[in-house]
Structures are given as structure tokens and as C-alpha cells.
Amino acid sequence: MAIEVTGLVKTYGETRAVNGVDLTVAEGEVFALLGPNGAGKSTAVEILEGHRTATAGTVRVLGIDPETGGRDYRERIGIVLQETAIEKELSVREAIDIYGALYPRRRPVGELIEIVGLEAKSDARIKTLSGGQRRRLELALGIVGDPELLFLDEPTTGFDPSARRQAWTVIENLAGLGKTILLTTHYMDEAQALSDRVAVIRSGEIVAEGTPETIGGRADAATVISFSLPPGTRPPGLGETLEEGGLYVMTAPEATSTLHRLTSWAVAEGVELGSLRVEKPSLEDIYLELTGEAAGE
């Protein structure tokens, strides 16, 4: 295992920021740790990085206790924070070269530039880069020492949709190199697209863990069918409810038979089912339920 955590506790006075967390991350896995602000997510990750000390519990990252791992440990991990201070007068190539000089084992500068898709900007000054391009440079700096494990903290916060997709491609490229990646993000579509497994932390405790498709019982949840009808059309009477915006919504524990009844009714009545959607609860739906945010807790 790349990460093994048992009974992790971190207290500040009488406050337990992390309260008995157990967690494992396999080598080569992309793992997303999700949770609202104040849930203990950042504290737990900072302990794994070696930036905070645990109050209790056992932590092993790459077989090492981060608290006592020292330089040998730090040379095996990469960290990409939400913001990194980089001298803006340097070029992309110069920045990677300077950062790389700090590591005994490093990837070639040209290869890193290609991995993060900055070939056209390799000689550009950092001050001229867009936000998305700078974030890609920060990813390159995070892996310049050829780390076995990469910590990514909110890698696409503030990005427009195009820049986010480009960043996802970079992260997928890193995973393709066999890197283990621990990702924190507030974007559920990002966790869905990138992660092999996810865990949700709330009030310092892991409340659910699994793949994006199965976490929180998502795979077994009832299917939701929604549709609209032409004005003046009487609904089919299959348990649907009319919601704001004119959509009829129905929960279907047996989706196939329910959908068959609905479409058979529509064909028999000559009615077109507008905006027809058949879907399981999204990862965001499950996340909001697990964290209590949907109810405003």
C-alpha cells in the first residue's frame, strides 16, 4: 500500500479535527478525499505530507512515518498546493530546471514540459502565462523529482471549463506514469472523472468510501425518471409528481419495467415525452446527503 492510516487523531485543545480515521490507498491508485470546509480533510492530508504531527494513530506513507521521514521521505513525494510561489521572471524551462536541481532523482525538463502540455510556452516568462498554464507548470514542478506519490490540493479551483478539462488530461497523464495520486477537490465531476476510489470525511470522520459509482450505496439507489408533457396532457398516473419547471419526476426501484410502462403509455396515447432522463443519483447527490449539506446542516 502507498498509504496506510489507522486510528488517526488530531486534536487542538478540546477540538478533534481528525477523529479516528482509517484509510488505505493502493500503489498506482488515484484517490480523492472529499469533504466540506472544516471537515478535517486538509489536516489529515497535511499529516500525510509530514507538515503536521498526529495526536494519535499510525500513519505510514510509502512505508515511512511522515513525521520522522525527513529528507528521504520528501524526495519520494510531490506536493501541488492551491497556490505556489514561483519567480515570475523565470521562463517555464528555467523554473523546472531550478526546481529539479533540488532532487537527486529528476525527470528530464523536456519530458515534463510535454507531459503538462506547455511545449508552446517552454521559453515564455511565467508572468505571461494564463491561470491554467501556470497551474500546469505547478503540476510539472510537483513531479520534477519523479515522486512515487503526488498530493494534489484543489488542482482546478478557479478554472474555466476548458482549462479544467486540460488539467484533467494532465492528471490522467500522471496516473498513466504509474504515480499514486491523492486528490482533494470540491468538484464532484472532477472526482468522478479522475478517481479510482473516493472517501468522504465529515466532522473528522470518514463517513463513506468506495468507487465513484458505488459510494454511499449509489449503485443500488433507485433510478429517477423525469420527463415533460405537452400542455393539457393528463399524466400517466404511474406515481409521478410534478415539480417546479413543469417536469414530472418518478422514482423507479425497478427502472426497466417502469420505463417500459411509461413509454408504452406514451406510444399508445401518441404523446411525446420531452426532456426524458433516466439516471441514478449523481456523486454530488450522494456527497450532499453524506455531508448533510443538502439539508443545510
C-alpha positions in Angstrom: 0.0 0.0 0.0 1.2 3.5 -0.7 -0.8 4.9 2.2 -1.9 3.1 5.4 -3.6 5.1 8.2 -5.1 3.5 11.3 -6.9 5.4 14.1 -5.6 8.8 13.1 -6.5 11.5 15.6 -5.5 15.2 15.6 -6.7 17.5 18.4 -6.4 21.2 19.0 -7.2 21.7 22.7 -10.6 20.0 23.2 -11.4 20.1 19.4 -10.8 16.9 17.4 -10.1 18.0 13.9 -9.5 14.4 12.8 -11.3 11.7 14.8 -10.1 8.1 14.3 -9.6 8.0 10.5 -8.7 4.7 8.9 -7.6 4.9 5.3 -5.6 2.9 2.7 -4.5 3.9 -0.8 -3.0 1.4 -3.1 0.1 2.0 -5.2 -0.8 3.5 -8.6 -4.3 4.5 -7.4 -5.9 7.9 -7.9 -7.8 8.5 -4.6 -10.0 11.5 -3.9 -10.6 12.8 -0.4 -13.8 14.8 -0.3 -15.3 16.9 2.4 -16.7 20.3 3.2 -14.5 23.1 4.7 -13.7 22.3 8.3 -14.3 18.6 8.0 -10.6 17.7 8.7 -9.6 17.0 5.2 -6.7 19.4 5.0 -5.5 18.5 8.4 -5.4 14.8 7.5 -3.6 15.4 4.3 -1.0 17.7 5.9 -0.2 14.9 8.4 0.3 12.5 5.5 2.6 15.1 3.8 4.6 15.4 7.1 3.6 19.0 7.7 1.6 18.3 10.9 2.1 15.8 13.7 -0.6 13.3 14.6 -2.0 13.3 18.2 -2.7 9.5 18.0 -2.8 6.7 15.5 -0.5 5.1 13.0 0.5 6.7 9.6 2.7 5.0 7.0 3.2 6.6 3.6 5.4 4.6 1.2 6.3 2.6 4.3 7.6 5.6 6.2 6.2 7.6 9.1 5.9 11.1 7.6 6.6 12.8 10.9 10.1 11.3 11.1 10.8 10.6 7.4 12.9 13.6 6.8 14.6 14.4 3.5 14.5 10.8 2.3 10.7 10.8 2.6 10.2 14.3 1.0 12.3 13.2 -2.0 9.8 10.5 -2.7 6.6 12.6 -2.7 5.4 15.6 -4.7 3.0 18.3 -3.4 1.0 20.7 -5.5 -0.7 23.3 -3.3 -3.6 25.6 -4.3 -1.0 28.3 -4.9 2.7 28.1 -5.3 5.2 31.0 -5.1 7.3 31.0 -8.3 9.6 33.7 -9.5 7.6 35.3 -12.3 10.6 36.5 -14.3 11.8 32.9 -14.9 10.8 31.0 -18.0 8.9 27.7 -17.8 12.0 25.8 -18.7 14.2 27.7 -16.2 11.7 27.2 -13.4 11.6 23.4 -13.9 15.4 23.2 -14.2 15.9 25.2 -11.0 13.4 23.1 -9.0 14.8 19.9 -10.4 18.3 20.8 -9.1 17.0 20.2 -5.6 16.3 16.5 -6.2 18.8 13.6 -6.7 16.4 11.9 -9.0 14.5 14.0 -11.5 12.7 13.7 -14.8 14.1 15.5 -17.9 12.8 19.1 -18.3 11.6 18.5 -21.9 9.6 15.4 -20.9 7.9 17.3 -18.1 7.0 20.2 -20.4 5.5 17.6 -22.8 3.6 15.8 -20.0 1.8 19.0 -18.9 1.3 20.3 -22.4 3.4 23.5 -22.3 5.6 22.9 -25.3 4.5 26.2 -26.9 5.3 28.1 -23.7 8.6 26.5 -22.7 10.5 29.7 -23.2 7.8 32.1 -22.1 8.1 34.1 -18.8 5.9 32.8 -16.0 4.3 36.3 -15.7 2.8 35.9 -19.2 1.1 32.6 -18.5 -2.6 32.2 -18.1 -4.0 30.8 -14.9 -4.5 27.4 -16.5 -1.0 27.4 -17.9 0.5 28.3 -14.6 -1.3 25.5 -12.9 0.1 23.1 -15.4 3.6 24.4 -14.6 2.9 23.8 -10.9 2.0 20.2 -11.7 5.3 19.9 -13.6 7.1 21.2 -10.5 5.3 18.8 -8.3 6.6 15.8 -10.3 10.1 17.2 -11.2 11.7 14.9 -8.6 10.0 11.9 -10.1 7.9 11.2 -6.9 6.2 7.9 -6.2 3.2 9.7 -4.6 1.7 13.0 -5.6 -0.6 15.2 -3.4 -2.9 17.4 -5.4 -4.8 20.1 -3.4 -7.8 21.5 -5.3 -5.9 21.4 -8.6 -8.5 23.2 -10.7 -10.1 25.8 -8.4 -11.0 28.9 -10.3 -10.5 27.3 -13.7 -12.9 27.8 -16.6 -14.4 24.6 -18.1 -11.8 24.4 -20.9 -8.8 24.8 -18.5 -10.3 22.3 -16.1 -10.5 19.7 -18.9 -7.0 20.4 -19.9 -5.8 19.9 -16.3 -7.7 16.6 -16.1 -5.8 15.4 -19.1 -2.5 16.3 -17.4 -3.6 14.4 -14.2 -4.6 11.4 -16.3 -1.1 11.5 -17.9 0.5 11.4 -14.5 -1.7 8.5 -13.5 -0.6 6.8 -16.7 3.0 7.1 -15.5 2.1 4.8 -12.6 2.0 7.6 -10.0 -0.1 7.3 -6.9 -2.2 10.4 -6.5 -4.1 11.7 -3.5 -6.5 14.4 -4.7 -8.7 16.8 -2.8 -11.4 18.7 -4.7 -14.8 20.3 -4.2 -15.8 19.4 -7.8 -17.7 16.1 -7.8 -17.4 15.8 -11.6 -13.6 16.0 -11.2 -13.6 13.2 -8.6 -15.9 11.2 -10.8 -13.7 11.6 -13.9 -10.3 11.1 -12.3 -10.6 8.9 -9.2 -10.4 5.1 -8.8 -11.8 5.4 -5.3 -13.2 8.3 -3.1 -13.7 8.8 0.6 -15.9 11.4 2.2 -14.9 13.0 5.5 -17.3 14.8 7.8 -16.6 16.2 11.3 -13.2 14.5 11.3 -14.5 11.0 10.4 -14.7 9.0 7.2 -18.4 8.5 6.6 -18.2 6.6 3.3 -15.6 5.1 1.0 -15.8 3.3 -2.4 -15.6 3.8 -6.1 -17.4 6.9 -7.6 -20.0 4.5 -8.9 -20.8 2.7 -5.6 -20.0 5.0 -2.7 -22.9 5.6 -0.3 -24.9 2.9 -1.9 -25.1 4.8 -5.2 -25.1 1.6 -7.3 -28.2 0.3 -5.5 -30.1 3.5 -5.3 -33.4 3.8 -7.1 -33.3 5.3 -10.6 -35.0 8.7 -11.1 -37.0 9.2 -14.3 -38.0 12.7 -15.3 -40.0 14.0 -18.3 -42.2 16.8 -19.6 -45.6 16.5 -21.3 -47.3 18.7 -23.9 -49.7 21.4 -22.4 -53.1 19.9 -21.4 -51.9 16.3 -21.4 -53.1 14.2 -18.4 -50.1 12.5 -16.8 -49.9 8.7 -16.9 -50.6 8.0 -13.2 -47.5 5.9 -12.6 -46.5 7.6 -9.3 -45.0 10.7 -10.9 -45.0 14.1 -9.2 -45.0 17.5 -10.9 -42.1 19.6 -9.9 -41.3 23.3 -10.4 -40.4 23.9 -14.0 -43.0 21.6 -15.4 -41.0 18.3 -15.1 -42.7 15.1 -13.9 -40.4 13.1 -11.7 -40.7 9.5 -10.6 -38.5 7.2 -8.5 -38.2 3.7 -10.0 -36.7 0.9 -7.9 -37.2 -1.3 -11.0 -36.2 1.0 -13.7 -36.6 -1.2 -16.8 -40.2 -2.2 -16.1 -41.2 1.4 -15.0 -39.7 2.9 -18.1 -41.4 0.3 -20.3 -44.8 1.2 -18.7 -44.1 4.9 -19.2 -43.0 4.6 -22.9 -45.8 2.2 -23.7 -48.3 4.7 -22.3 -46.8 7.5 -24.4 -46.8 5.5 -27.6 -50.5 4.4 -27.0 -51.5 8.0 -26.3 -49.4 9.5 -29.1 -47.6 11.7 -26.6 -44.0 12.8 -26.9 -42.0 12.6 -23.6 -40.0 15.8 -23.6 -36.7 16.2 -21.7 -36.7 12.4 -20.9 -33.9 11.5 -18.5 -33.2 8.2 -16.7 -30.4 8.5 -14.1 -29.1 7.3 -10.8 -28.4 9.8 -8.1 -25.2 11.7 -9.0 -22.0 11.6 -7.0 -22.8 15.1 -5.9 -26.3 14.0 -4.7 -24.6 11.3 -2.6 -21.9 13.7 -1.3 -24.5 16.2 -0.2 -26.5 13.6 1.6 -23.4 12.2 3.3 -22.2 15.5 4.5 -25.5 17.0 5.4 -25.1 19.9 3.1 -28.2 19.2 1.2 -30.3 19.8 4.3 -28.2 22.8 5.3 -26.8 21.2 8.4 
